[in-house]
Amino acid sequence: MPTITLPDGSQRSFDHAVSVADVALSIGAGLAKATVAGKV
């Protein structure tokens, strides 16, 4: 189960493998549309 820590310190946990797009979508649809890249 991956846990992603965001720059503000908040965390998001997932029960499956996720992409950067999946993480952005979990935060908000607008961010998902505007996301160009992510750091892994």
MIDOSE-1310 file (N, C-alpha, C; in nm, 2 decimals, decimal comma, always signed):
residues 40
mpti	+0,09/-0,12/+0,00/+0,00/+0,00/+0,00/+0,09/+0,12/+0,00; +0,10/+0,19/-0,11/+0,18/+0,31/-0,11/+0,12/+0,43/-0,04; +0,21/+0,50/+0,03/+0,16/+0,62/+0,10/+0,25/+0,74/+0,04; +0,18/+0,84/-0,01/+0,24/+0,96/-0,07/+0,24/+1,07/+0,03
tlpd	+0,35/+1,13/+0,06/+0,36/+1,25/+0,14/+0,37/+1,37/+0,05; +0,28/+1,47/+0,07/+0,28/+1,59/-0,01/+0,36/+1,70/+0,05; +0,40/+1,80/-0,02/+0,49/+1,91/+0,03/+0,44/+1,97/+0,16; +0,31/+1,98/+0,18/+0,25/+2,04/+0,30/+0,25/+1,95/+0,42
gsqr	+0,31/+1,82/+0,40/+0,32/+1,73/+0,51/+0,20/+1,63/+0,52; +0,09/+1,66/+0,44/-0,03/+1,57/+0,44/+0,01/+1,44/+0,37; -0,06/+1,33/+0,40/-0,03/+1,21/+0,34/-0,16/+1,15/+0,27; -0,14/+1,08/+0,16/-0,25/+1,01/+0,10/-0,20/+0,86/+0,08
sfdh	-0,29/+0,77/+0,12/-0,26/+0,63/+0,11/-0,35/+0,56/+0,01; -0,30/+0,47/-0,06/-0,37/+0,40/-0,17/-0,36/+0,25/-0,15; -0,46/+0,18/-0,19/-0,45/+0,03/-0,18/-0,41/-0,04/-0,31; -0,36/+0,04/-0,40/-0,31/-0,02/-0,53/-0,20/+0,07/-0,58
avsv	-0,13/+0,02/-0,68/-0,02/+0,11/-0,75/-0,09/+0,23/-0,81; -0,02/+0,34/-0,80/-0,07/+0,47/-0,85/+0,03/+0,54/-0,94; -0,02/+0,62/-1,03/+0,06/+0,71/-1,11/+0,06/+0,85/-1,05; +0,14/+0,94/-1,10/+0,14/+1,08/-1,06/+0,00/+1,14/-1,10
adva	-0,06/+1,10/-1,21/-0,19/+1,14/-1,25/-0,29/+1,10/-1,15; -0,28/+0,98/-1,09/-0,38/+0,93/-0,99/-0,37/+1,01/-0,87; -0,25/+1,04/-0,82/-0,23/+1,12/-0,70/-0,29/+1,26/-0,72; -0,26/+1,32/-0,84/-0,31/+1,46/-0,87/-0,46/+1,46/-0,87
lsig	-0,52/+1,35/-0,93/-0,67/+1,34/-0,93/-0,73/+1,33/-0,79; -0,66/+1,26/-0,70/-0,71/+1,24/-0,57/-0,71/+1,37/-0,49; -0,63/+1,47/-0,53/-0,63/+1,60/-0,47/-0,73/+1,69/-0,53; -0,75/+1,68/-0,66/-0,85/+1,76/-0,73/-0,85/+1,75/-0,88
agla	-0,96/+1,76/-0,95/-0,97/+1,74/-1,09/-0,89/+1,86/-1,16; -0,90/+1,98/-1,11/-0,82/+2,09/-1,17/-0,67/+2,06/-1,17; -0,62/+2,01/-1,06/-0,48/+1,98/-1,05/-0,44/+1,87/-1,14; -0,53/+1,77/-1,16/-0,50/+1,66/-1,25/-0,49/+1,71/-1,39
katv	-0,58/+1,81/-1,43/-0,57/+1,86/-1,56/-0,45/+1,95/-1,58; -0,40/+2,01/-1,48/-0,29/+2,11/-1,49/-0,15/+2,04/-1,47; -0,15/+1,92/-1,42/-0,02/+1,85/-1,38/+0,06/+1,81/-1,51; +0,18/+1,85/-1,51/+0,27/+1,82/-1,62/+0,37/+1,71/-1,58
agkv	+0,42/+1,71/-1,46/+0,52/+1,62/-1,41/+0,51/+1,60/-1,26; +0,57/+1,50/-1,21/+0,58/+1,48/-1,07/+0,71/+1,41/-1,04; +0,76/+1,43/-0,91/+0,88/+1,37/-0,87/+0,86/+1,25/-0,79; +0,92/+1,14/-0,83/+0,90/+1,01/-0,76/+1,02/+0,98/-0,67
